[in-house]
Amino acid sequence: MKEHAIIKRPRVTEKATSLSEKGVYVFEVAQKANKREVIKAVHLLYNVTPRKVRMIMVPSKKVFMRGHVGFTAKIKKAMVFLKKGETIETL
């Protein structure tokens, strides 16, 4: 997989923003991506060396909209821990 196909987008939430101050960055990644691919993609895209990566699966949820039942998409998140002093400019 290409680096841009592995890392879809940074996850910008209140919790992810507070974690980025501590050197932890959260990204949405491809469903088939593994830790080694994420480490390699972050290194090539952002020129930083991750210390470790944690993968999290977010399940789909049932939602009701306009009287119809639907489901949100399931996603895979990667929490990337960087070495001290390194940062990523996501926006």
mmCIF file as gemmi writes it, N, C-alpha and C atoms, coordinates in Angstrom:
data_model
loop_
_atom_site.group_PDB
_atom_site.id
_atom_site.type_symbol
_atom_site.label_atom_id
_atom_site.label_alt_id
_atom_site.label_comp_id
_atom_site.label_asym_id
_atom_site.label_entity_id
_atom_site.label_seq_id
_atom_site.pdbx_PDB_ins_code
_atom_site.Cartn_x
_atom_site.Cartn_y
_atom_site.Cartn_z
_atom_site.occupancy
_atom_site.B_iso_or_equiv
_atom_site.pdbx_formal_charge
_atom_site.auth_seq_id
_atom_site.auth_asym_id
_atom_site.pdbx_PDB_model_num
ATOM 1 N N . MET Axp A 1 ? 0.831 -1.19 0 1 0 ? 1 A 1
ATOM 2 C CA . MET Axp A 1 ? 0 0 0 1 0 ? 1 A 1
ATOM 3 C C . MET Axp A 1 ? 0.874 1.252 0 1 0 ? 1 A 1
ATOM 4 N N . LYS Axp A 2 ? 0.387 2.293 -0.618 1 0 ? 2 A 1
ATOM 5 C CA . LYS Axp A 2 ? 1.082 3.574 -0.605 1 0 ? 2 A 1
ATOM 6 C C . LYS Axp A 2 ? 0.84 4.275 0.727 1 0 ? 2 A 1
ATOM 7 N N . GLU Axp A 3 ? 1.719 5.211 1.072 1 0 ? 3 A 1
ATOM 8 C CA . GLU Axp A 3 ? 1.624 5.908 2.355 1 0 ? 3 A 1
ATOM 9 C C . GLU Axp A 3 ? 0.315 6.682 2.485 1 0 ? 3 A 1
ATOM 10 N N . HIS Axp A 4 ? -0.111 7.321 1.382 1 0 ? 4 A 1
ATOM 11 C CA . HIS Axp A 4 ? -1.348 8.099 1.433 1 0 ? 4 A 1
ATOM 12 C C . HIS Axp A 4 ? -2.573 7.192 1.536 1 0 ? 4 A 1
ATOM 13 N N . ALA Axp A 5 ? -2.454 5.956 1.091 1 0 ? 5 A 1
ATOM 14 C CA . ALA Axp A 5 ? -3.565 5.017 1.204 1 0 ? 5 A 1
ATOM 15 C C . ALA Axp A 5 ? -3.633 4.418 2.608 1 0 ? 5 A 1
ATOM 16 N N . ILE Axp A 6 ? -2.51 4.357 3.297 1 0 ? 6 A 1
ATOM 17 C CA . ILE Axp A 6 ? -2.49 3.799 4.652 1 0 ? 6 A 1
ATOM 18 C C . ILE Axp A 6 ? -3.059 4.799 5.638 1 0 ? 6 A 1
ATOM 19 N N . ILE Axp A 7 ? -2.562 6.036 5.62 1 0 ? 7 A 1
ATOM 20 C CA . ILE Axp A 7 ? -3.05 7.068 6.533 1 0 ? 7 A 1
ATOM 21 C C . ILE Axp A 7 ? -4.078 7.899 5.781 1 0 ? 7 A 1
ATOM 22 N N . LYS Axp A 8 ? -5.337 7.788 6.205 1 0 ? 8 A 1
ATOM 23 C CA . LYS Axp A 8 ? -6.414 8.497 5.514 1 0 ? 8 A 1
ATOM 24 C C . LYS Axp A 8 ? -6.459 9.966 5.907 1 0 ? 8 A 1
ATOM 25 N N . ARG Axp A 9 ? -6.531 10.233 7.215 1 0 ? 9 A 1
ATOM 26 C CA . ARG Axp A 9 ? -6.633 11.619 7.688 1 0 ? 9 A 1
ATOM 27 C C . ARG Axp A 9 ? -6.314 11.655 9.174 1 0 ? 9 A 1
ATOM 28 N N . PRO Axp A 10 ? -5.874 12.811 9.665 1 0 ? 10 A 1
ATOM 29 C CA . PRO Axp A 10 ? -5.703 12.936 11.118 1 0 ? 10 A 1
ATOM 30 C C . PRO Axp A 10 ? -7.073 13 11.784 1 0 ? 10 A 1
ATOM 31 N N . ARG Axp A 11 ? -7.17 12.467 12.962 1 0 ? 11 A 1
ATOM 32 C CA . ARG Axp A 11 ? -8.436 12.46 13.719 1 0 ? 11 A 1
ATOM 33 C C . ARG Axp A 11 ? -8.418 13.684 14.616 1 0 ? 11 A 1
ATOM 34 N N . VAL Axp A 12 ? -9.243 14.686 14.299 1 0 ? 12 A 1
ATOM 35 C CA . VAL Axp A 12 ? -9.259 15.948 15.051 1 0 ? 12 A 1
ATOM 36 C C . VAL Axp A 12 ? -10.461 15.943 15.972 1 0 ? 12 A 1
ATOM 37 N N . THR Axp A 13 ? -10.219 15.602 17.233 1 0 ? 13 A 1
ATOM 38 C CA . THR Axp A 13 ? -11.235 15.629 18.27 1 0 ? 13 A 1
ATOM 39 C C . THR Axp A 13 ? -10.631 16.323 19.485 1 0 ? 13 A 1
ATOM 40 N N . GLU Axp A 14 ? -11.463 16.559 20.471 1 0 ? 14 A 1
ATOM 41 C CA . GLU Axp A 14 ? -10.972 17.211 21.681 1 0 ? 14 A 1
ATOM 42 C C . GLU Axp A 14 ? -9.934 16.344 22.388 1 0 ? 14 A 1
ATOM 43 N N . LYS Axp A 15 ? -10.205 15.048 22.452 1 0 ? 15 A 1
ATOM 44 C CA . LYS Axp A 15 ? -9.276 14.137 23.114 1 0 ? 15 A 1
ATOM 45 C C . LYS Axp A 15 ? -7.966 14.025 22.326 1 0 ? 15 A 1
ATOM 46 N N . ALA Axp A 16 ? -8.06 13.943 20.992 1 0 ? 16 A 1
ATOM 47 C CA . ALA Axp A 16 ? -6.854 13.832 20.167 1 0 ? 16 A 1
ATOM 48 C C . ALA Axp A 16 ? -6.008 15.1 20.26 1 0 ? 16 A 1
ATOM 49 N N . THR Axp A 17 ? -6.663 16.258 20.376 1 0 ? 17 A 1
ATOM 50 C CA . THR Axp A 17 ? -5.927 17.508 20.503 1 0 ? 17 A 1
ATOM 51 C C . THR Axp A 17 ? -5.173 17.575 21.822 1 0 ? 17 A 1
ATOM 52 N N . SER Axp A 18 ? -5.803 17.113 22.894 1 0 ? 18 A 1
ATOM 53 C CA . SER Axp A 18 ? -5.116 17.121 24.188 1 0 ? 18 A 1
ATOM 54 C C . SER Axp A 18 ? -3.976 16.102 24.206 1 0 ? 18 A 1
ATOM 55 N N . LEU Axp A 19 ? -4.144 14.99 23.496 1 0 ? 19 A 1
ATOM 56 C CA . LEU Axp A 19 ? -3.068 13.999 23.424 1 0 ? 19 A 1
ATOM 57 C C . LEU Axp A 19 ? -1.882 14.503 22.603 1 0 ? 19 A 1
ATOM 58 N N . SER Axp A 20 ? -2.152 15.338 21.599 1 0 ? 20 A 1
ATOM 59 C CA . SER Axp A 20 ? -1.052 15.827 20.756 1 0 ? 20 A 1
ATOM 60 C C . SER Axp A 20 ? -0.091 16.71 21.543 1 0 ? 20 A 1
ATOM 61 N N . GLU Axp A 21 ? -0.566 17.33 22.613 1 0 ? 21 A 1
ATOM 62 C CA . GLU Axp A 21 ? 0.327 18.114 23.468 1 0 ? 21 A 1
ATOM 63 C C . GLU Axp A 21 ? 1.319 17.222 24.208 1 0 ? 21 A 1
ATOM 64 N N . LYS Axp A 22 ? 0.976 15.933 24.353 1 0 ? 22 A 1
ATOM 65 C CA . LYS Axp A 22 ? 1.842 14.975 25.039 1 0 ? 22 A 1
ATOM 66 C C . LYS Axp A 22 ? 2.681 14.148 24.063 1 0 ? 22 A 1
ATOM 67 N N . GLY Axp A 23 ? 2.575 14.452 22.751 1 0 ? 23 A 1
ATOM 68 C CA . GLY Axp A 23 ? 3.376 13.731 21.767 1 0 ? 23 A 1
ATOM 69 C C . GLY Axp A 23 ? 2.695 12.504 21.199 1 0 ? 23 A 1
ATOM 70 N N . VAL Axp A 24 ? 1.351 12.42 21.33 1 0 ? 24 A 1
ATOM 71 C CA . VAL Axp A 24 ? 0.593 11.297 20.794 1 0 ? 24 A 1
ATOM 72 C C . VAL Axp A 24 ? -0.357 11.848 19.734 1 0 ? 24 A 1
ATOM 73 N N . TYR Axp A 25 ? -0.296 11.298 18.525 1 0 ? 25 A 1
ATOM 74 C CA . TYR Axp A 25 ? -1.126 11.776 17.42 1 0 ? 25 A 1
ATOM 75 C C . TYR Axp A 25 ? -2.034 10.648 16.956 1 0 ? 25 A 1
ATOM 76 N N . VAL Axp A 26 ? -3.286 10.994 16.632 1 0 ? 26 A 1
ATOM 77 C CA . VAL Axp A 26 ? -4.285 9.997 16.26 1 0 ? 26 A 1
ATOM 78 C C . VAL Axp A 26 ? -4.634 10.178 14.785 1 0 ? 26 A 1
ATOM 79 N N . PHE Axp A 27 ? -4.606 9.063 14.034 1 0 ? 27 A 1
ATOM 80 C CA . PHE Axp A 27 ? -4.918 9.075 12.612 1 0 ? 27 A 1
ATOM 81 C C . PHE Axp A 27 ? -5.96 8.009 12.309 1 0 ? 27 A 1
ATOM 82 N N . GLU Axp A 28 ? -6.803 8.266 11.294 1 0 ? 28 A 1
ATOM 83 C CA . GLU Axp A 28 ? -7.64 7.222 10.731 1 0 ? 28 A 1
ATOM 84 C C . GLU Axp A 28 ? -6.801 6.516 9.685 1 0 ? 28 A 1
ATOM 85 N N . VAL Axp A 29 ? -6.789 5.189 9.735 1 0 ? 29 A 1
ATOM 86 C CA . VAL Axp A 29 ? -5.959 4.414 8.814 1 0 ? 29 A 1
ATOM 87 C C . VAL Axp A 29 ? -6.823 3.414 8.056 1 0 ? 29 A 1
ATOM 88 N N . ALA Axp A 30 ? -6.249 2.807 7.023 1 0 ? 30 A 1
ATOM 89 C CA . ALA Axp A 30 ? -6.948 1.81 6.222 1 0 ? 30 A 1
ATOM 90 C C . ALA Axp A 30 ? -7.266 0.585 7.072 1 0 ? 30 A 1
ATOM 91 N N . GLN Axp A 31 ? -8.342 -0.122 6.718 1 0 ? 31 A 1
ATOM 92 C CA . GLN Axp A 31 ? -8.787 -1.286 7.478 1 0 ? 31 A 1
ATOM 93 C C . GLN Axp A 31 ? -7.73 -2.392 7.505 1 0 ? 31 A 1
ATOM 94 N N . LYS Axp A 32 ? -6.973 -2.543 6.431 1 0 ? 32 A 1
ATOM 95 C CA . LYS Axp A 32 ? -5.991 -3.63 6.347 1 0 ? 32 A 1
ATOM 96 C C . LYS Axp A 32 ? -4.597 -3.215 6.789 1 0 ? 32 A 1
ATOM 97 N N . ALA Axp A 33 ? -4.429 -1.988 7.249 1 0 ? 33 A 1
ATOM 98 C CA . ALA Axp A 33 ? -3.105 -1.504 7.656 1 0 ? 33 A 1
ATOM 99 C C . ALA Axp A 33 ? -2.688 -2.145 8.976 1 0 ? 33 A 1
ATOM 100 N N . ASN Axp A 34 ? -1.385 -2.422 9.103 1 0 ? 34 A 1
ATOM 101 C CA . ASN Axp A 34 ? -0.864 -2.944 10.359 1 0 ? 34 A 1
ATOM 102 C C . ASN Axp A 34 ? 0.118 -1.93 10.958 1 0 ? 34 A 1
ATOM 103 N N . LYS Axp A 35 ? 0.645 -2.247 12.128 1 0 ? 35 A 1
ATOM 104 C CA . LYS Axp A 35 ? 1.502 -1.303 12.845 1 0 ? 35 A 1
ATOM 105 C C . LYS Axp A 35 ? 2.764 -0.949 12.055 1 0 ? 35 A 1
ATOM 106 N N . ARG Axp A 36 ? 3.377 -1.92 11.452 1 0 ? 36 A 1
ATOM 107 C CA . ARG Axp A 36 ? 4.62 -1.669 10.71 1 0 ? 36 A 1
ATOM 108 C C . ARG Axp A 36 ? 4.385 -0.75 9.525 1 0 ? 36 A 1
ATOM 109 N N . GLU Axp A 37 ? 3.264 -0.948 8.818 1 0 ? 37 A 1
ATOM 110 C CA . GLU Axp A 37 ? 2.941 -0.074 7.69 1 0 ? 37 A 1
ATOM 111 C C . GLU Axp A 37 ? 2.667 1.349 8.153 1 0 ? 37 A 1
ATOM 112 N N . VAL Axp A 38 ? 1.996 1.495 9.298 1 0 ? 38 A 1
ATOM 113 C CA . VAL Axp A 38 ? 1.697 2.824 9.833 1 0 ? 38 A 1
ATOM 114 C C . VAL Axp A 38 ? 2.988 3.527 10.249 1 0 ? 38 A 1
ATOM 115 N N . ILE Axp A 39 ? 3.894 2.811 10.888 1 0 ? 39 A 1
ATOM 116 C CA . ILE Axp A 39 ? 5.179 3.395 11.292 1 0 ? 39 A 1
ATOM 117 C C . ILE Axp A 39 ? 5.947 3.881 10.073 1 0 ? 39 A 1
ATOM 118 N N . LYS Axp A 40 ? 5.995 3.051 9.027 1 0 ? 40 A 1
ATOM 119 C CA . LYS Axp A 40 ? 6.711 3.412 7.808 1 0 ? 40 A 1
ATOM 120 C C . LYS Axp A 40 ? 6.062 4.619 7.122 1 0 ? 40 A 1
ATOM 121 N N . ALA Axp A 41 ? 4.723 4.664 7.083 1 0 ? 41 A 1
ATOM 122 C CA . ALA Axp A 41 ? 4.011 5.76 6.426 1 0 ? 41 A 1
ATOM 123 C C . ALA Axp A 41 ? 4.202 7.074 7.171 1 0 ? 41 A 1
ATOM 124 N N . VAL Axp A 42 ? 4.141 7.044 8.511 1 0 ? 42 A 1
ATOM 125 C CA . VAL Axp A 42 ? 4.341 8.264 9.305 1 0 ? 42 A 1
ATOM 126 C C . VAL Axp A 42 ? 5.762 8.774 9.124 1 0 ? 42 A 1
ATOM 127 N N . HIS Axp A 43 ? 6.715 7.858 9.08 1 0 ? 43 A 1
ATOM 128 C CA . HIS Axp A 43 ? 8.117 8.261 8.893 1 0 ? 43 A 1
ATOM 129 C C . HIS Axp A 43 ? 8.324 8.929 7.532 1 0 ? 43 A 1
ATOM 130 N N . LEU Axp A 44 ? 7.725 8.381 6.483 1 0 ? 44 A 1
ATOM 131 C CA . LEU Axp A 44 ? 7.903 8.941 5.145 1 0 ? 44 A 1
ATOM 132 C C . LEU Axp A 44 ? 7.114 10.234 4.94 1 0 ? 44 A 1
ATOM 133 N N . LEU Axp A 45 ? 5.902 10.32 5.488 1 0 ? 45 A 1
ATOM 134 C CA . LEU Axp A 45 ? 5.057 11.501 5.266 1 0 ? 45 A 1
ATOM 135 C C . LEU Axp A 45 ? 5.443 12.69 6.133 1 0 ? 45 A 1
ATOM 136 N N . TYR Axp A 46 ? 5.808 12.444 7.389 1 0 ? 46 A 1
ATOM 137 C CA . TYR Axp A 46 ? 6.031 13.536 8.342 1 0 ? 46 A 1
ATOM 138 C C . TYR Axp A 46 ? 7.482 13.677 8.799 1 0 ? 46 A 1
ATOM 139 N N . ASN Axp A 47 ? 8.374 12.794 8.358 1 0 ? 47 A 1
ATOM 140 C CA . ASN Axp A 47 ? 9.793 12.847 8.722 1 0 ? 47 A 1
ATOM 141 C C . ASN Axp A 47 ? 10.032 12.816 10.228 1 0 ? 47 A 1
ATOM 142 N N . VAL Axp A 48 ? 9.288 11.954 10.912 1 0 ? 48 A 1
ATOM 143 C CA . VAL Axp A 48 ? 9.488 11.729 12.345 1 0 ? 48 A 1
ATOM 144 C C . VAL Axp A 48 ? 9.569 10.225 12.569 1 0 ? 48 A 1
ATOM 145 N N . THR Axp A 49 ? 10.175 9.822 13.698 1 0 ? 49 A 1
ATOM 146 C CA . THR Axp A 49 ? 10.281 8.396 14.003 1 0 ? 49 A 1
ATOM 147 C C . THR Axp A 49 ? 9.359 8.053 15.166 1 0 ? 49 A 1
ATOM 148 N N . PRO Axp A 50 ? 8.298 7.283 14.912 1 0 ? 50 A 1
ATOM 149 C CA . PRO Axp A 50 ? 7.389 6.889 15.993 1 0 ? 50 A 1
ATOM 150 C C . PRO Axp A 50 ? 8.069 5.953 16.978 1 0 ? 50 A 1
ATOM 151 N N . ARG Axp A 51 ? 7.755 6.157 18.251 1 0 ? 51 A 1
ATOM 152 C CA . ARG Axp A 51 ? 8.273 5.298 19.31 1 0 ? 51 A 1
ATOM 153 C C . ARG Axp A 51 ? 7.458 4.012 19.389 1 0 ? 51 A 1
ATOM 154 N N . LYS Axp A 52 ? 6.114 4.152 19.291 1 0 ? 52 A 1
ATOM 155 C CA . LYS Axp A 52 ? 5.235 2.984 19.243 1 0 ? 52 A 1
ATOM 156 C C . LYS Axp A 52 ? 3.907 3.4 18.628 1 0 ? 52 A 1
ATOM 157 N N . VAL Axp A 53 ? 3.124 2.396 18.237 1 0 ? 53 A 1
ATOM 158 C CA . VAL Axp A 53 ? 1.821 2.628 17.617 1 0 ? 53 A 1
ATOM 159 C C . VAL Axp A 53 ? 0.807 1.698 18.272 1 0 ? 53 A 1
ATOM 160 N N . ARG Axp A 54 ? -0.358 2.229 18.571 1 0 ? 54 A 1
ATOM 161 C CA . ARG Axp A 54 ? -1.458 1.428 19.094 1 0 ? 54 A 1
ATOM 162 C C . ARG Axp A 54 ? -2.604 1.495 18.09 1 0 ? 54 A 1
ATOM 163 N N . MET Axp A 55 ? -3.196 0.353 17.763 1 0 ? 55 A 1
ATOM 164 C CA . MET Axp A 55 ? -4.293 0.28 16.799 1 0 ? 55 A 1
ATOM 165 C C . MET Axp A 55 ? -5.609 0.057 17.541 1 0 ? 55 A 1
ATOM 166 N N . ILE Axp A 56 ? -6.653 0.766 17.104 1 0 ? 56 A 1
ATOM 167 C CA . ILE Axp A 56 ? -7.961 0.679 17.743 1 0 ? 56 A 1
ATOM 168 C C . ILE Axp A 56 ? -9.02 0.533 16.658 1 0 ? 56 A 1
ATOM 169 N N . MET Axp A 57 ? -9.905 -0.453 16.804 1 0 ? 57 A 1
ATOM 170 C CA . MET Axp A 57 ? -11.035 -0.604 15.896 1 0 ? 57 A 1
ATOM 171 C C . MET Axp A 57 ? -12.263 0.06 16.534 1 0 ? 57 A 1
ATOM 172 N N . VAL Axp A 58 ? -12.896 0.968 15.797 1 0 ? 58 A 1
ATOM 173 C CA . VAL Axp A 58 ? -14.113 1.628 16.257 1 0 ? 58 A 1
ATOM 174 C C . VAL Axp A 58 ? -15.27 0.97 15.514 1 0 ? 58 A 1
ATOM 175 N N . PRO Axp A 59 ? -16.174 0.266 16.213 1 0 ? 59 A 1
ATOM 176 C CA . PRO Axp A 59 ? -17.249 -0.455 15.522 1 0 ? 59 A 1
ATOM 177 C C . PRO Axp A 59 ? -18.302 0.494 14.961 1 0 ? 59 A 1
ATOM 178 N N . SER Axp A 60 ? -19.084 -0.012 14.011 1 0 ? 60 A 1
ATOM 179 C CA . SER Axp A 60 ? -20.176 0.787 13.462 1 0 ? 60 A 1
ATOM 180 C C . SER Axp A 60 ? -21.303 0.847 14.49 1 0 ? 60 A 1
ATOM 181 N N . LYS Axp A 61 ? -22.116 1.907 14.401 1 0 ? 61 A 1
ATOM 182 C CA . LYS Axp A 61 ? -23.211 2.104 15.347 1 0 ? 61 A 1
ATOM 183 C C . LYS Axp A 61 ? -24.518 2.297 14.581 1 0 ? 61 A 1
ATOM 184 N N . LYS Axp A 62 ? -25.604 1.898 15.193 1 0 ? 62 A 1
ATOM 185 C CA . LYS Axp A 62 ? -26.914 2.067 14.58 1 0 ? 62 A 1
ATOM 186 C C . LYS Axp A 62 ? -27.383 3.503 14.802 1 0 ? 62 A 1
ATOM 187 N N . VAL Axp A 63 ? -27.874 4.153 13.739 1 0 ? 63 A 1
ATOM 188 C CA . VAL Axp A 63 ? -28.39 5.514 13.832 1 0 ? 63 A 1
ATOM 189 C C . VAL Axp A 63 ? -29.761 5.563 13.163 1 0 ? 63 A 1
ATOM 190 N N . PHE Axp A 64 ? -30.599 6.486 13.62 1 0 ? 64 A 1
ATOM 191 C CA . PHE Axp A 64 ? -31.907 6.713 13.031 1 0 ? 64 A 1
ATOM 192 C C . PHE Axp A 64 ? -31.907 8.104 12.408 1 0 ? 64 A 1
ATOM 193 N N . MET Axp A 65 ? -32.266 8.171 11.122 1 0 ? 65 A 1
ATOM 194 C CA . MET Axp A 65 ? -32.32 9.452 10.452 1 0 ? 65 A 1
ATOM 195 C C . MET Axp A 65 ? -33.551 9.486 9.56 1 0 ? 65 A 1
ATOM 196 N N . ARG Axp A 66 ? -34.415 10.46 9.8 1 0 ? 66 A 1
ATOM 197 C CA . ARG Axp A 66 ? -35.631 10.643 9.002 1 0 ? 66 A 1
ATOM 198 C C . ARG Axp A 66 ? -36.482 9.389 8.956 1 0 ? 66 A 1
ATOM 199 N N . GLY Axp A 67 ? -36.579 8.69 10.057 1 0 ? 67 A 1
ATOM 200 C CA . GLY Axp A 67 ? -37.417 7.512 10.144 1 0 ? 67 A 1
ATOM 201 C C . GLY Axp A 67 ? -36.813 6.246 9.579 1 0 ? 67 A 1
ATOM 202 N N . HIS Axp A 68 ? -35.576 6.295 9.139 1 0 ? 68 A 1
ATOM 203 C CA . HIS Axp A 68 ? -34.913 5.12 8.584 1 0 ? 68 A 1
ATOM 204 C C . HIS Axp A 68 ? -33.748 4.71 9.472 1 0 ? 68 A 1
ATOM 205 N N . VAL Axp A 69 ? -33.472 3.435 9.471 1 0 ? 69 A 1
ATOM 206 C CA . VAL Axp A 69 ? -32.353 2.897 10.236 1 0 ? 69 A 1
ATOM 207 C C . VAL Axp A 69 ? -31.133 2.853 9.33 1 0 ? 69 A 1
ATOM 208 N N . GLY Axp A 70 ? -30 3.283 9.873 1 0 ? 70 A 1
ATOM 209 C CA . GLY Axp A 70 ? -28.747 3.224 9.127 1 0 ? 70 A 1
ATOM 210 C C . GLY Axp A 70 ? -27.613 2.876 10.071 1 0 ? 70 A 1
ATOM 211 N N . PHE Axp A 71 ? -26.442 2.768 9.523 1 0 ? 71 A 1
ATOM 212 C CA . PHE Axp A 71 ? -25.265 2.444 10.32 1 0 ? 71 A 1
ATOM 213 C C . PHE Axp A 71 ? -24.132 3.394 9.967 1 0 ? 71 A 1
ATOM 214 N N . THR Axp A 72 ? -23.362 3.795 10.963 1 0 ? 72 A 1
ATOM 215 C CA . THR Axp A 72 ? -22.169 4.579 10.707 1 0 ? 72 A 1
ATOM 216 C C . THR Axp A 72 ? -21.075 3.63 10.229 1 0 ? 72 A 1
ATOM 217 N N . ALA Axp A 73 ? -20.078 4.159 9.592 1 0 ? 73 A 1
ATOM 218 C CA . ALA Axp A 73 ? -18.986 3.333 9.085 1 0 ? 73 A 1
ATOM 219 C C . ALA Axp A 73 ? -18.047 2.949 10.231 1 0 ? 73 A 1
ATOM 220 N N . LYS Axp A 74 ? -17.551 1.726 10.201 1 0 ? 74 A 1
ATOM 221 C CA . LYS Axp A 74 ? -16.538 1.345 11.182 1 0 ? 74 A 1
ATOM 222 C C . LYS Axp A 74 ? -15.203 1.854 10.681 1 0 ? 74 A 1
ATOM 223 N N . ILE Axp A 75 ? -14.353 2.26 11.613 1 0 ? 75 A 1
ATOM 224 C CA . ILE Axp A 75 ? -13.053 2.806 11.236 1 0 ? 75 A 1
ATOM 225 C C . ILE Axp A 75 ? -11.966 2.16 12.079 1 0 ? 75 A 1
ATOM 226 N N . LYS Axp A 76 ? -10.743 2.342 11.627 1 0 ? 76 A 1
ATOM 227 C CA . LYS Axp A 76 ? -9.572 1.881 12.357 1 0 ? 76 A 1
ATOM 228 C C . LYS Axp A 76 ? -8.729 3.102 12.674 1 0 ? 76 A 1
ATOM 229 N N . LYS Axp A 77 ? -8.357 3.264 13.944 1 0 ? 77 A 1
ATOM 230 C CA . LYS Axp A 77 ? -7.545 4.391 14.374 1 0 ? 77 A 1
ATOM 231 C C . LYS Axp A 77 ? -6.164 3.891 14.762 1 0 ? 77 A 1
ATOM 232 N N . ALA Axp A 78 ? -5.191 4.782 14.597 1 0 ? 78 A 1
ATOM 233 C CA . ALA Axp A 78 ? -3.83 4.488 15.03 1 0 ? 78 A 1
ATOM 234 C C . ALA Axp A 78 ? -3.366 5.629 15.919 1 0 ? 78 A 1
ATOM 235 N N . MET Axp A 79 ? -2.941 5.296 17.122 1 0 ? 79 A 1
ATOM 236 C CA . MET Axp A 79 ? -2.343 6.276 18.027 1 0 ? 79 A 1
ATOM 237 C C . MET Axp A 79 ? -0.832 6.161 17.873 1 0 ? 79 A 1
ATOM 238 N N . VAL Axp A 80 ? -0.203 7.237 17.406 1 0 ? 80 A 1
ATOM 239 C CA . VAL Axp A 80 ? 1.229 7.247 17.122 1 0 ? 80 A 1
ATOM 240 C C . VAL Axp A 80 ? 1.946 8.022 18.221 1 0 ? 80 A 1
ATOM 241 N N . PHE Axp A 81 ? 2.813 7.353 18.949 1 0 ? 81 A 1
ATOM 242 C CA . PHE Axp A 81 ? 3.593 7.957 20.026 1 0 ? 81 A 1
ATOM 243 C C . PHE Axp A 81 ? 4.946 8.362 19.457 1 0 ? 81 A 1
ATOM 244 N N . LEU Axp A 82 ? 5.305 9.636 19.591 1 0 ? 82 A 1
ATOM 245 C CA . LEU Axp A 82 ? 6.567 10.134 19.054 1 0 ? 82 A 1
ATOM 246 C C . LEU Axp A 82 ? 7.599 10.296 20.16 1 0 ? 82 A 1
ATOM 247 N N . LYS Axp A 83 ? 8.859 10.41 19.744 1 0 ? 83 A 1
ATOM 248 C CA . LYS Axp A 83 ? 9.932 10.678 20.693 1 0 ? 83 A 1
ATOM 249 C C . LYS Axp A 83 ? 9.804 12.099 21.21 1 0 ? 83 A 1
ATOM 250 N N . LYS Axp A 84 ? 10.404 12.377 22.36 1 0 ? 84 A 1
ATOM 251 C CA . LYS Axp A 84 ? 10.331 13.722 22.941 1 0 ? 84 A 1
ATOM 252 C C . LYS Axp A 84 ? 10.953 14.738 22.003 1 0 ? 84 A 1
ATOM 253 N N . GLY Axp A 85 ? 10.295 15.881 21.878 1 0 ? 85 A 1
ATOM 254 C CA . GLY Axp A 85 ? 10.8 16.954 21.047 1 0 ? 85 A 1
ATOM 255 C C . GLY Axp A 85 ? 10.328 16.924 19.608 1 0 ? 85 A 1
ATOM 256 N N . GLU Axp A 86 ? 9.751 15.81 19.15 1 0 ? 86 A 1
ATOM 257 C CA . GLU Axp A 86 ? 9.25 15.726 17.782 1 0 ? 86 A 1
ATOM 258 C C . GLU Axp A 86 ? 7.764 16.067 17.746 1 0 ? 86 A 1
ATOM 259 N N . THR Axp A 87 ? 7.336 16.782 16.718 1 0 ? 87 A 1
ATOM 260 C CA . THR Axp A 87 ? 5.936 17.13 16.559 1 0 ? 87 A 1
ATOM 261 C C . THR Axp A 87 ? 5.515 16.931 15.11 1 0 ? 87 A 1
ATOM 262 N N . ILE Axp A 88 ? 4.208 16.874 14.913 1 0 ? 88 A 1
ATOM 263 C CA . ILE Axp A 88 ? 3.613 16.752 13.578 1 0 ? 88 A 1
ATOM 264 C C . ILE Axp A 88 ? 2.647 17.912 13.415 1 0 ? 88 A 1
ATOM 265 N N . GLU Axp A 89 ? 2.778 18.635 12.306 1 0 ? 89 A 1
ATOM 266 C CA . GLU Axp A 89 ? 1.814 19.689 11.995 1 0 ? 89 A 1
ATOM 267 C C . GLU Axp A 89 ? 0.717 19.061 11.156 1 0 ? 89 A 1
ATOM 268 N N . THR Axp A 90 ? -0.46 18.81 11.765 1 0 ? 90 A 1
ATOM 269 C CA . THR Axp A 90 ? -1.533 18.143 11.051 1 0 ? 90 A 1
ATOM 270 C C . THR Axp A 90 ? -2.403 19.095 10.265 1 0 ? 90 A 1
ATOM 271 N N . LEU Axp A 91 ? -2.615 20.302 10.743 1 0 ? 91 A 1
ATOM 272 C CA . LEU Axp A 91 ? -3.467 21.262 10.025 1 0 ? 91 A 1
ATOM 273 C C . LEU Axp A 91 ? -2.697 22.472 9.618 1 0 ? 91 A 1
